[in-house]
Amino acid sequence: MEVEDRVIELINAKIADREDLFLVGVKMHSSGKLEVLVDGDQGISIQDCAAISRHVGFHLEEEGLIHHAYRLEVSSPGVDAPLTSLRQYRKNIGRNVQLKLHDGRMREGTLREVTDTGITIEEKIKEKGKKAVVQQNTVPFDDIITTKVLISFR
């Protein structure tokens, strides 16, 4: 069994009774870092990350699944991490986002709706010589390379 697959099983078992928490991703880096990203509908606490880390670390050691030195890191995705799951998109409804599209364009707007196939953002469209108009536009997930939440310091 792949290390990443086993870690996913272990995390899902650990958070099964916590409907507010969800797994974002697991990646074993060639440097030996085993990165686990977990989030929650209201964020995730350091205590939750520590409990998940202890659970995963204990089972990996007991099972002897990794035969080389590794460093286990359990955290929430950083503020600059792209959104990867529907649940992350839904958690960020009402926030400003930046989309990088396959056609090379960048779009910014307020995330208003999330469906299984795409998102709706409210954008300010400015045409030369005209007043900016606020428009809601739907963007299919197939057109999106990355979506990042924009952090405002105003």
N, C-alpha and C positions, 0 to 999 in steps of 0.2 A: 504494500500500500504506500502511496506517495505520502510524504510528510505533510504536505499542505492539506491533502484530503483528510488525514487523521486529525489534524488540528481543527479543521472545520467541524468534524464530528464532535470533538471534545468541547468546542465552544458552544455549538448548538445544544449540547446536553447541559452545559453549565447555565446557559441563559434561557432554557426552555420554560422556566417558571416566571420569567421576566418579560412580559409582553412589550414593555417599553424599550428594551434593548434589541439591537440587531447587528449582525456581522456585516461589515463593509468589505473586508478583504483579508487574505492571508498570502504572504509571499516569502519564500525562502530565497534570500539573496546569496550570490556566490561568495560574498564576504563572510558568510556565516551568520548574518543577522536574520532572524526569523521575525518578520514584521506582521503584527496582527492589528487590524483596525476595527474597532467596535464603536458604535454610536448609539444614541438613544433619542427618543422623540423629544425629550427635554434635556438632551446632553447626557454625558456619562461621567460619573464621579471617579476620582482617583481610587477610592476604595473598591469600586466595581472592577476597574482595570487591574488592580492588585489581586483581587480574588480570581479573576479569569487567568491571570498570569500564573498564580500558584497552582491552579487546577491543571492548566495545560502543561506547565513545567513538571509537575509531579508525574503525570501520566507519560510524558515523553521519556523521562528518566526511568520509570518503572518498566516501560516497554522496550527501552533501548533502541528506539527507532532512528535516532540520529547518531551516526558513528564518528562524528568529528565535533570539534569545539563549535559552539553556537551561542548566540546572544538572543534571548527572547525579549521582544519589545511589544507591549500591549498598550495601545493608546487610542484616542479618538483621532479622526482625520483632522489635519490642521486646517486653519481658516483658508489657506490657499489651495487646498486639495480639491480637485474637481469632483463634482457630484457623479456618482456611479450607479446608484440604485433608485428605483421609484420612491422608496421610502425617504431617501435623502431629499429628493426633489419635493415631495409633499411636505416635509419638515420645513422647507425654506420658502413656502408660498408666502407672498407679501414682501419678500426681500428682493433687492436689486441683484441681477445676475448679468454675466457677460458670456455670450455664446461664441465659440469659434466654429465656423461651419466648413463643410467639405469644399465648398466653392471658394474658400479663402476669405470670405467676409467675416467681420466681427459685428455682433449685434449686442445691444445693451437694453435692458428694460426691467420692469418689475414682474416677477413671476406671479401669474394670476391663477393658472390652472394646470393640473397634471393629469394626463390620461395614460393608458397603457401604450399609446402610440406616439405621444408627443407632448409638448407643453404650449401654453399660451402665455405670451409676455405682452406687457403694456409698454409701448415704445413712444418716444417723442420723435416724430418724423419732421425734419426740417428741410424744406425745399428752398432753393436759392430765391431770394426776393419775397418769400412768403412767410407767414407766421407759422411757428411750430404747431403741429397737430398731434394729439395723443391718439394712438391707434392700438387696438389689440390684434395681435397676429399669432397664428398657430404655427409652430415649427415642429416638424416630425423628428423623432429621435434619429432616424436614418440620416438626416441632414447635419446632425450635430457631432462634432469631434469632441469638444469639451464644454462643460458648463461650470463656471466658477461663481461663487457668491462674492459680490463686491462689498467691501467693508468701508463704511463711511466714518470719518473722524470728525464730522461737523457737530 
